[in-house]
Amino acid sequence: MFTFALAPAARADWPEFRGPTAQGHASGTGLPTEWAEDKNVAWKVPIPGKGWSSPVVVAGKIFLTTAVPQGPEKNADQSLRTLCLDSKTGAVVWDKEVFSQDGKTAPGIHAKNSHASPTPFIDGDHVYVHFGHQGTACLIAKTGEVVWTNRELKYAPVHGNGGSPVVWNGKLYFCIDGPGRRELVALDKVTGKVVWVAKRSQPAKKAFSFGTPLVVTFDKTTMIVAPGSDVVNGFDAETGAEIWAITYDGYSLVPRPVFGHGMLFMSTGFDTAWLLAIKLVPDGGKVTATVAWRTKQDAPHDPSPLLVSDELYTVSDSGIVTCFDAKSGKVHFRERVPGAYTSAPVFANGHIYLQNETGTASVIKAGKTFELVATNKLDGRVQASYAADGNAWLIRTDKFLYKIAAK
């Protein structure tokens, strides 16, 4: 009855935020569970500037974005850039300025944010990068040549950019959620021109959010699930028509939903996050949605949820890991791991990988009981999420990109 719309990349690649199925699942069977600065580091390379976009990788090439200040002052201009690195060596293949941001007129950002937070999307021979209100671009993956840019979708952000784009069936989608403009945008992936704009019809008390859309096919209907302030919408992927909407109280939303068992699982943002399980229901050729269960206990504000088989895992911003029965919401365990969290957890080869903001990773066994397998430490701050390159992890800190592989 339901399927995922997969990105056109091999499952061993990691073409978008949260991987080839957008669910945070890595297919490698030799991914390491242990590492440190002097253990299982294949290479470590400095990344200029600052960016909390997560790395993506296809066919041995890694892509990420960054913002390089053009002076020491707080409101310095920013060079918004895309980098391509060789996965084997970490060598920079190309480094391209996509946009120049005027520091005197650019809106301020939250202290935890960066000017380059959305994760790129790789589709075939092209890489698509998004800098929120600063614009969107398509580059040739091999050379970094800019194919098109779109900076016409102006809006007033709060706290900067955040949500990542997604590409499906000839279109590039992203959410805009700021005061005065709340919508899902579809661009033509070949030209960068606006195909349609689907406006959220529901009001929001605080209109800013940073949601990343999810492509879901259910009951022969392909929809773009677009979480935002006070509402998550299901829009028709071809036309932008609203199919369903679920409302709640929440703004500054960051986590990306996951999907399984005919249900969407998502958090609602600030001030009090709720974890929602939204059931999609066939209805005479249409699709409706209803909340199957919800909880606010230790629901994450920033890290995305993770669905593995019948279990749903979350890590709260303060480090509480919870394992739920996905269908009923029953809690199997709730345990603390060290640190504060922004990064999304991932699953690989029977393990759940967590990453806190000070570079400490906790690895636990997937299952209904809590079992800590390893605790690993890298230097630096971490808010980007894991990417998998076959049997290696890519981990971005505030200064470096690491490739972690068992030796």
Summary of the structure (lengths in Angstrom):
residues: 407
radius of gyration: 19.5
end to end distance: 42.6
largest distance: 60.5
contacts: 1497
relative contact order: 0.15
helix: 1%
strand: 49%
